[in-house]
């Protein structure tokens, strides 16, 4: 099964720009059928599973945050 860009956006809960950025970067592979881009269901799932988890993002943000003045440490 394959999704159009619009259908992939709806299924994945992301916007068109994010899908096109992922395709352009090579993170998400799209197939061409004439002028139409198609994304295989398995490829969309693989891409979604490769995105960072909420916990990983929080840890990254905490590591980059400057120390709070006056905090014990």
N, C-alpha and C positions, 0 to 999 in steps of 0.2 A: 504494500500500500504506500502511496506517496501523497504528499500534501502540496497544494499551491502555497505561495508565500502568505497569502491572506489566511488560509486555513491553518498553516503552521503557527502563525501569530496567535490565532484564537486558541488552538490546542495548548500551546506553550505558555500563554499568558504574557507575551512580550510584544513589543511594537515592531513595526516593519523596519525601522532604522536599526534596531538591535539585530534582527535577522540578517539584514544586508551587510552590516558590519562584520558579523560572524562569518558570512560567506566570503567577503572580501579578504578577511584575515586568514582564511583557510581553516578556521576552527569548525565550520559547518559546511559540509559538502552538499552542493545542489546539483541536480541533473537538469539538462536542457531537453525540452521537447518543443522544437521550433523556437518560438520567442518566449515560451513559458518556462519558468524555473519550477522545478519539482524537488521536494525534499523527502527522502525516504523516511518512513516512520522510525526505523531503527537508528538512522543517522540523527534525527531530531532528538530521540531519547538519549543517544550517546552524548550529544552536545549538552543537553540539559544536565545530565549526570556529571559532566566535566566542570560545570560552573561551581564556584566556591560556595561552601555552606555558610550559613549565617554565623556560625561559631568561628569559622576561619576568618571571615571578614572582621569580626569583633576583635579577634586576637591580633590581626594585622593593624587595625586602627589603634589598639592599645599600645602596640610596640612602637608606632610612629608618633604617638602623642607626647608632647613635651611634659616633663615632670611638673607636678602641681607645686607651686611655691609654698613652703612651710610644711609640706607633707613629710611624715617620718619615713625614713628609708635608709 
